[in-house]
Amino acid sequence: MNDIVNAYVENLTPRVKGILQGTAKLVIIDHGSVMLDENGATAGDDTADVVLIAKDDTFRNIMSGDQNPVMAFMSGKLKVEGSTTRALKVSSILTD
């Protein structure tokens, strides 16, 4: 597991633990994947209810509040596989 994925796991675990329902996967282009569920965040590439795909800087900007996730999706910076409604719920957790 690389440093970038490790940083996501550390940052996202408190945000999703006990909050996220179901599973989500963040695919960080060129770096790896992070699985999210009610237990927190872990490095991995399992199947998930919804998959969000973006570059590292896009995810970082979403988490810092500098990038609106809906605008990132509309502009093609953020791709979603699965339910866009679930993706919006995951995005709202990421931006808290």
C-alpha distances in whole Angstrom, upper triangle without the diagonal:
4,7,8,6,7,10,11,10,13,15,16,16,19,20,20,21,24,25,23,25,23,20,18,15,14,13,13,14,12,9,8,10,10,13,16,19,21,19,17,13,10,7,9,12,15,18,19,23,22,19,19,18,18,17,15,18,20,18,18,22,22,21,23,26,27,26,28,26,29,30,26,27,30,30,27,24,23,23,23,23,25,28,28,30,27,25,27,27,23,23,26,24,21,24,25
4,6,6,6,9,10,11,12,14,16,17,20,21,21,22,25,26,24,26,25,22,20,17,15,13,11,13,11,7,8,10,11,15,17,20,23,21,18,15,12,9,12,14,17,20,21,24,23,20,19,18,17,15,13,16,18,16,16,20,21,19,21,24,24,24,26,25,28,28,25,26,29,28,26,22,22,22,23,24,26,29,28,30,27,25,27,27,23,23,26,23,21,23,25
4,6,5,6,9,10,10,12,14,15,18,19,20,21,25,25,24,27,26,23,20,18,15,15,12,14,13,9,10,12,12,16,17,21,23,21,18,14,13,11,14,16,20,23,23,25,24,21,20,18,17,15,12,14,17,15,14,18,19,17,19,22,22,23,25,24,27,28,24,26,29,28,26,22,22,23,24,25,28,29,29,30,27,25,27,26,23,22,24,22,19,21,23
4,5,5,6,9,10,11,12,14,17,17,18,20,23,23,22,24,24,21,18,15,12,12,9,11,10,7,9,10,10,14,16,19,22,20,17,13,12,10,13,15,18,21,21,23,21,18,16,15,13,11,8,11,13,11,11,14,16,14,16,19,19,19,21,20,23,24,20,22,25,24,22,19,18,19,21,22,25,26,25,27,24,22,23,23,20,19,21,19,16,18,20
4,5,5,6,9,10,10,12,15,15,16,17,21,21,19,22,21,17,15,12,10,10,8,11,11,7,7,7,7,10,12,16,18,17,14,10,9,7,9,12,15,17,17,20,18,16,15,14,13,12,10,13,14,12,12,16,16,14,17,20,20,20,22,20,23,24,21,22,25,24,22,19,18,18,19,20,22,24,24,25,22,20,22,21,18,18,20,18,15,18,19
4,5,5,6,9,10,11,14,15,15,16,20,20,19,22,22,18,17,14,13,13,12,15,14,10,10,10,9,12,13,16,18,16,13,10,8,7,11,14,17,20,19,22,21,19,18,17,17,16,13,15,17,14,14,17,18,15,17,21,22,22,24,22,26,26,23,24,28,27,26,22,21,22,22,23,25,26,26,27,24,22,24,23,19,19,21,19,16,19,20
4,5,5,6,8,10,12,13,15,16,20,20,19,22,22,19,17,15,13,14,12,15,15,11,12,12,10,13,14,17,18,17,13,10,11,10,14,16,19,21,20,23,21,19,17,17,16,14,11,13,15,12,11,14,15,12,14,17,18,19,21,20,24,24,21,23,26,26,24,21,19,21,22,23,25,26,25,26,23,21,22,22,18,18,19,17,14,16,17
4,5,5,6,8,11,11,12,13,17,17,16,19,19,16,13,12,9,11,10,13,14,11,10,9,7,10,10,14,16,15,11,8,9,9,12,14,16,18,17,19,17,15,14,14,13,13,10,12,13,9,9,13,13,10,12,15,17,17,18,17,20,22,19,20,24,23,22,18,17,18,18,20,21,22,22,22,20,17,19,18,14,14,16,14,11,13,15
4,6,5,6,9,10,10,11,15,15,14,17,17,14,13,12,11,12,12,16,16,13,11,10,7,9,9,12,13,12,8,5,6,7,10,13,15,17,16,18,17,16,15,16,16,16,13,16,16,13,13,16,16,13,15,18,20,20,21,19,23,24,22,22,26,26,24,21,19,20,20,21,22,23,23,23,20,18,20,18,15,16,17,14,12,15,16
4,6,6,8,10,11,11,15,16,16,19,19,17,16,15,14,16,15,18,19,16,15,14,11,12,12,14,15,13,9,8,9,10,14,17,19,21,20,22,21,19,18,19,19,18,15,17,18,14,13,17,16,13,15,18,20,21,22,21,24,26,23,25,28,28,27,23,22,23,23,24,25,26,25,25,22,21,22,20,17,17,18,15,13,15,15
4,6,7,7,10,11,15,14,15,18,19,17,15,15,13,15,14,18,19,16,15,14,11,13,12,14,15,14,10,9,11,12,16,18,20,21,20,21,20,18,17,18,17,17,13,15,15,12,10,13,13,9,11,14,16,17,19,18,21,23,20,22,25,25,24,21,19,21,21,23,24,24,23,23,20,18,19,18,14,14,15,12,10,12,12
4,6,5,6,8,12,11,11,14,15,13,12,12,11,14,14,17,19,16,15,13,9,10,8,10,11,11,7,6,9,11,14,16,17,18,16,17,16,15,14,16,16,16,14,15,15,11,11,14,12,9,12,14,17,17,18,16,19,21,19,20,24,24,23,20,18,19,19,20,21,21,20,20,17,15,16,14,11,12,12,9,7,10,10
4,5,6,6,9,10,10,14,15,13,13,13,13,16,16,20,21,18,17,14,10,10,8,9,9,8,4,5,8,11,14,16,17,18,16,18,17,17,17,18,19,20,17,19,19,15,15,18,16,13,15,18,21,21,21,19,23,25,23,23,27,28,26,24,21,22,21,22,22,22,22,21,18,17,18,16,13,14,15,11,10,13,13
4,6,5,9,9,11,14,16,15,15,16,16,19,19,23,25,21,20,18,14,13,11,11,10,9,7,8,12,15,18,20,20,22,19,20,20,20,19,21,21,22,19,21,20,17,16,18,16,13,15,17,20,21,21,20,23,25,24,24,28,29,28,25,23,24,23,24,24,24,23,22,19,19,19,16,14,15,14,10,10,13,11
4,6,9,8,9,12,14,14,13,14,14,17,18,21,24,21,20,17,13,13,10,10,10,10,8,9,13,15,18,20,20,21,18,18,17,17,16,19,19,20,18,19,18,14,14,16,13,10,13,14,17,18,18,16,19,22,20,21,24,26,25,22,20,21,20,22,21,21,20,19,16,15,15,12,10,11,10,7,7,9,8
4,6,5,5,9,11,10,10,12,13,16,17,21,23,21,19,16,12,11,7,7,6,7,5,7,11,14,16,17,17,17,15,15,14,15,15,18,19,20,19,20,19,15,16,18,15,13,15,17,20,19,19,17,19,22,21,21,24,26,25,23,20,20,19,19,19,18,18,17,14,14,14,11,9,11,11,7,8,11,10
4,5,7,10,11,11,12,14,15,19,20,24,26,23,21,17,14,12,8,7,5,5,4,8,11,15,16,18,18,19,16,16,17,18,18,21,22,23,22,23,22,19,19,21,19,16,19,20,23,23,23,21,23,26,25,25,28,30,28,26,23,24,22,22,21,21,21,20,17,17,17,14,12,15,14,10,12,15,13
4,6,8,11,12,14,16,18,22,23,27,29,26,24,20,17,14,11,8,5,6,8,11,14,18,19,21,20,20,17,17,18,19,20,23,25,26,25,26,25,21,22,24,21,18,21,22,25,25,24,22,24,27,26,26,29,31,30,28,25,25,23,23,22,21,22,20,16,17,18,14,13,16,15,11,14,16,14
4,6,10,11,12,15,16,20,22,25,28,25,23,20,16,14,10,8,6,9,9,12,15,18,19,21,20,19,16,15,16,17,18,21,22,25,23,24,23,19,20,21,18,16,19,19,23,22,21,19,21,24,23,23,26,28,27,26,22,23,20,21,20,18,18,16,13,14,14,11,10,13,11,8,11,13,12
4,6,7,9,12,14,17,19,23,25,23,21,17,14,11,8,6,5,8,8,10,13,16,17,18,16,16,12,11,12,14,15,18,20,22,21,23,21,17,19,20,17,16,19,19,22,21,20,17,19,22,21,20,24,26,25,23,20,20,17,17,16,15,15,14,10,11,12,9,7,11,10,8,10,13,13
4,7,9,13,15,19,21,24,27,25,22,19,16,13,9,7,6,10,11,13,15,18,18,18,16,15,11,10,11,14,15,19,22,24,24,26,23,20,22,23,20,19,22,22,25,24,22,19,20,24,23,22,25,27,26,25,21,20,17,17,15,14,15,13,9,12,13,9,9,13,13,11,14,16,16
4,7,11,14,17,20,23,25,23,20,17,14,11,8,6,7,10,11,12,14,16,15,15,13,11,8,7,9,12,14,18,20,23,23,25,23,20,22,24,21,20,24,24,26,24,23,20,21,24,23,21,24,27,25,24,20,19,16,15,13,12,14,13,9,11,13,11,10,14,15,13,15,18,18
4,7,10,13,16,19,22,20,17,13,11,7,6,5,8,10,10,10,11,13,12,12,10,8,5,5,7,9,11,14,17,20,20,23,21,17,20,22,19,18,22,22,25,23,22,18,20,23,21,19,23,25,23,22,18,17,14,13,11,12,14,13,10,11,13,11,9,13,15,13,14,17,18
4,7,10,13,16,18,17,14,10,8,6,5,7,10,12,11,9,11,12,11,10,9,8,5,6,5,6,8,11,14,16,17,19,17,14,17,19,16,15,19,20,22,20,19,15,17,20,18,16,20,21,19,18,14,13,11,10,10,11,12,12,9,8,11,10,7,10,13,11,11,15,16
4,6,9,12,15,13,10,7,6,5,6,9,13,14,12,9,10,9,8,7,8,8,6,8,6,5,6,8,11,14,14,17,15,12,15,17,15,15,19,20,21,19,19,15,17,20,17,16,19,20,18,16,13,12,10,10,11,13,13,15,11,10,13,13,10,11,15,13,12,16,18
4,6,9,12,11,8,6,5,7,8,11,15,15,13,10,10,10,10,9,11,11,10,11,9,6,5,6,8,10,10,13,11,9,12,14,12,12,16,17,18,16,16,13,16,17,14,14,18,18,15,13,10,10,10,10,12,14,14,16,13,10,13,13,10,10,14,13,11,14,16
4,6,9,8,6,4,7,9,11,15,18,19,16,13,12,10,10,8,11,12,11,13,11,7,6,5,6,8,9,12,11,10,13,15,14,15,18,19,19,17,18,15,17,18,15,14,18,18,15,12,10,10,10,11,13,16,16,18,16,13,16,17,13,14,17,16,14,17,20
4,6,5,5,6,8,11,13,17,20,20,17,14,13,11,11,11,14,15,15,17,14,11,9,6,6,5,6,9,9,8,10,13,13,13,16,18,18,16,17,15,17,18,14,15,18,17,14,12,10,11,12,14,17,19,18,20,18,15,17,19,15,14,18,17,14,17,19
4,6,7,8,11,14,17,20,24,24,21,17,17,14,14,13,16,17,17,19,16,12,10,7,6,5,7,10,10,10,13,15,15,16,18,20,19,17,19,16,19,19,15,15,18,17,14,11,11,11,13,14,18,20,19,22,21,17,20,21,18,17,21,20,17,20,23
4,6,9,13,16,19,22,26,25,22,19,17,14,14,13,17,19,19,22,19,16,14,11,10,8,9,12,13,13,15,17,18,19,21,23,22,20,22,20,22,22,18,19,22,20,17,14,14,15,17,18,21,24,23,26,24,21,23,25,21,21,24,23,20,22,25
4,7,10,13,16,20,23,22,19,16,14,11,11,12,15,18,18,21,19,15,14,11,10,9,8,12,13,12,13,16,17,17,19,22,21,20,22,20,23,23,19,20,23,22,19,16,15,16,17,18,21,24,23,26,23,20,23,24,20,20,23,22,18,21,23
4,7,10,13,17,20,20,17,13,11,8,8,8,12,14,15,18,16,13,12,10,11,10,10,14,14,13,14,18,18,17,20,22,22,21,22,20,23,23,20,20,23,22,19,17,15,15,16,16,19,21,22,24,21,19,21,22,18,18,22,20,18,21,23
4,7,10,13,17,16,14,10,9,6,6,6,9,11,11,14,13,10,10,9,10,11,11,14,14,12,14,17,16,16,19,21,22,20,21,18,21,22,19,18,22,22,19,17,14,14,14,14,16,18,19,21,18,16,19,19,15,16,19,17,15,18,21
4,7,10,13,13,10,6,6,5,6,7,9,11,11,13,12,10,10,11,12,13,12,15,15,12,14,17,15,14,18,20,21,20,20,17,20,22,19,19,23,23,20,18,15,15,15,15,16,18,18,20,16,15,17,17,13,14,17,15,13,16,18
4,7,10,10,8,6,5,6,6,7,7,9,8,11,10,9,10,12,14,16,15,18,17,14,16,19,17,16,19,21,23,21,21,18,21,23,20,20,23,24,22,20,17,16,15,14,15,16,17,18,15,14,16,15,12,14,16,14,13,17,18
4,7,8,6,5,7,9,9,11,10,11,9,10,10,10,11,13,15,17,16,19,18,14,16,18,16,14,18,19,22,20,20,17,20,22,20,19,23,24,22,20,17,17,15,15,15,16,16,16,13,12,14,12,9,12,14,11,11,14,15
4,5,5,7,9,12,12,13,12,12,9,10,11,12,14,17,19,21,20,22,21,17,19,21,19,17,21,22,24,23,22,19,21,24,23,22,25,27,25,23,20,19,17,17,16,16,17,16,13,13,15,13,10,13,14,12,13,16,16
4,6,9,11,14,15,17,15,15,13,13,14,16,17,20,22,24,23,25,24,20,21,23,20,18,22,23,26,25,24,21,23,26,25,24,28,30,28,26,23,23,20,20,19,18,19,18,14,15,17,13,12,15,15,12,14,17,16
4,7,9,13,14,16,15,16,14,15,16,17,19,21,23,24,23,25,24,21,22,24,22,19,22,24,27,26,26,23,26,29,27,26,30,31,30,28,24,24,22,22,21,21,22,21,18,18,20,17,14,17,18,14,15,18,17
4,7,10,12,15,14,16,14,15,16,16,16,19,20,21,19,22,21,17,18,21,18,16,19,21,23,23,23,21,23,26,24,24,28,29,27,25,22,22,20,21,20,21,21,20,17,17,18,15,13,15,16,12,12,16,15
4,7,9,12,12,14,13,15,14,14,14,16,17,18,16,19,18,15,16,19,17,14,18,20,22,21,22,19,22,25,22,22,26,27,25,22,19,20,19,19,19,20,20,20,17,16,18,16,12,14,16,13,12,15,15
4,6,9,10,13,13,15,15,14,15,16,17,18,16,19,20,16,17,20,19,17,20,22,24,24,24,22,25,27,24,24,28,28,26,23,21,21,19,19,20,21,22,23,19,18,20,19,15,17,19,16,15,18,19
4,7,9,13,13,16,16,14,14,15,16,16,15,18,19,15,17,20,19,18,21,23,25,24,25,22,25,26,23,23,27,27,25,22,20,19,19,19,20,22,23,24,20,19,21,21,17,18,21,18,16,20,21
4,6,9,11,14,14,12,14,14,16,17,16,20,20,17,19,22,21,20,23,25,26,25,26,23,25,27,24,23,27,27,24,22,19,18,18,17,18,20,22,23,20,18,21,21,17,19,22,19,18,22,23
4,7,9,12,12,10,12,12,15,16,16,20,19,17,20,23,21,21,24,26,27,25,25,22,24,26,23,22,25,25,22,21,18,16,15,14,15,18,20,21,18,17,21,20,17,19,22,20,19,22,24
4,6,10,11,10,13,14,17,19,19,23,22,19,22,25,23,22,26,27,29,27,26,23,25,27,24,23,26,27,24,22,19,18,16,14,14,17,19,20,17,17,20,20,17,19,22,20,20,23,25
4,7,9,9,12,14,17,20,20,24,22,20,23,25,23,23,26,27,29,26,26,22,23,26,23,21,24,26,23,22,18,16,14,11,11,14,16,18,15,15,18,18,16,18,21,20,20,23,25
4,5,7,10,12,16,19,20,22,20,18,21,23,20,20,24,25,26,24,23,19,20,23,21,19,22,24,21,20,17,15,12,10,9,11,13,14,11,11,15,14,12,15,17,16,17,20,21
4,7,10,13,17,20,21,23,21,19,22,23,20,20,24,24,26,23,22,18,19,22,20,18,21,23,21,20,16,14,11,9,7,8,11,11,8,9,13,12,11,14,16,15,16,19,21
4,7,10,13,17,18,20,17,15,19,20,17,18,21,21,23,20,18,15,15,18,16,14,17,19,17,16,13,11,7,6,5,6,8,9,7,6,10,10,9,11,14,14,14,17,19
4,6,10,13,15,17,15,13,16,18,15,16,20,20,21,18,17,14,15,17,15,13,16,17,15,14,10,8,6,5,7,9,10,12,9,8,11,12,10,11,15,14,14,17,19
4,7,10,12,14,11,9,13,14,12,13,17,17,18,15,14,10,12,14,11,10,13,14,12,10,7,6,5,7,9,10,10,12,10,7,10,12,9,9,13,13,11,14,17
4,7,9,12,10,9,13,14,12,14,17,18,18,15,15,12,13,14,11,10,13,13,10,8,6,5,6,8,11,13,12,15,14,11,13,15,12,12,16,16,14,16,19
4,7,8,6,6,10,11,10,12,15,16,15,12,13,11,13,13,9,9,13,12,9,6,5,6,9,12,15,16,15,17,16,13,14,17,14,12,16,16,14,15,19
4,6,5,7,9,10,11,13,14,16,15,13,15,13,15,15,11,12,15,13,11,8,8,10,13,15,18,20,18,21,20,16,18,20,17,15,18,18,15,16,20
4,5,5,6,9,10,11,12,14,13,12,15,13,17,16,13,15,18,16,14,11,11,13,15,18,20,22,20,22,21,17,18,20,16,15,18,17,14,15,18
4,6,5,6,9,10,10,12,10,10,13,12,16,14,11,14,16,15,14,10,11,14,17,19,22,23,21,23,22,18,19,20,17,15,17,18,14,14,17
4,5,5,6,9,10,11,9,7,10,9,12,11,8,10,13,11,11,7,7,11,13,17,19,20,17,19,19,15,15,17,15,12,15,15,12,12,16
4,5,5,6,9,10,10,8,10,9,12,12,9,11,15,14,13,9,8,11,13,16,18,18,16,18,17,13,14,15,12,10,12,12,9,10,13
4,5,5,6,9,8,9,11,11,15,14,12,14,17,16,16,12,12,15,17,20,22,22,20,21,20,16,16,17,14,12,14,13,10,10,13
4,5,5,6,5,5,8,9,12,12,10,13,15,14,14,11,11,15,17,20,22,22,19,20,20,16,16,17,15,12,13,14,10,9,12
4,6,5,6,5,6,6,10,10,8,11,14,13,14,11,10,13,14,18,19,19,16,17,16,13,12,13,11,8,9,10,7,6,10
4,5,8,8,9,9,13,14,12,14,17,17,17,14,13,16,16,19,21,20,18,18,17,14,13,13,11,8,9,9,5,5,8
4,6,8,10,11,14,15,13,16,19,18,19,16,15,19,20,23,24,23,21,21,20,17,16,16,15,12,12,12,9,7,9
4,6,7,9,12,12,12,15,16,16,18,15,15,18,19,22,23,22,19,19,19,16,14,15,14,11,10,11,9,6,8
4,7,9,12,11,11,14,16,15,16,13,14,18,19,23,25,24,21,21,21,18,16,18,17,13,13,15,12,9,12
4,6,9,7,7,10,12,11,13,10,11,14,16,20,21,21,17,18,18,15,14,16,15,11,12,14,11,9,13
4,6,5,6,9,10,11,12,11,10,14,15,18,19,18,15,15,16,13,11,13,13,9,10,13,11,9,12
4,5,5,6,9,10,11,9,7,10,11,15,16,15,11,12,13,9,8,11,10,6,8,11,9,9,12
4,5,5,6,9,10,10,8,10,11,14,15,14,10,11,12,10,8,11,12,9,10,13,13,12,15
4,5,5,6,8,8,9,11,13,17,18,17,13,15,16,13,11,15,15,12,13,16,15,13,17
4,6,5,6,5,5,8,11,14,16,16,13,15,16,12,12,15,14,11,13,16,13,13,17
4,5,5,6,4,6,8,11,13,13,10,12,13,10,10,14,13,11,13,16,14,14,18
4,6,8,8,9,11,14,16,15,12,14,16,13,12,16,16,14,16,19,18,17,21
4,6,8,10,12,16,18,18,15,17,19,15,15,19,18,16,18,21,19,18,22
4,5,6,10,13,16,16,14,17,18,14,15,18,18,15,18,20,18,19,22
4,7,10,13,16,17,15,17,18,14,15,18,16,14,17,18,16,16,20
4,7,10,13,14,11,14,14,10,11,14,13,11,14,16,13,14,18
4,7,10,11,10,13,13,10,12,15,13,12,16,17,15,17,20
4,6,8,7,10,10,7,10,12,11,11,14,16,15,17,20
4,7,8,11,10,9,12,14,13,14,17,18,17,19,22
4,6,9,8,8,11,12,12,14,16,17,17,20,22
4,5,5,6,9,10,11,12,14,16,17,19,21
4,5,5,6,9,10,10,12,14,15,16,19
4,5,5,7,9,10,11,13,14,16,17
4,5,5,6,9,10,11,12,14,16
4,5,5,6,9,10,10,12,15
4,5,5,6,9,10,11,13
4,5,5,7,9,10,11
4,5,5,6,9,10
4,5,5,6,9
4,5,5,6
4,5,5
4,6
4
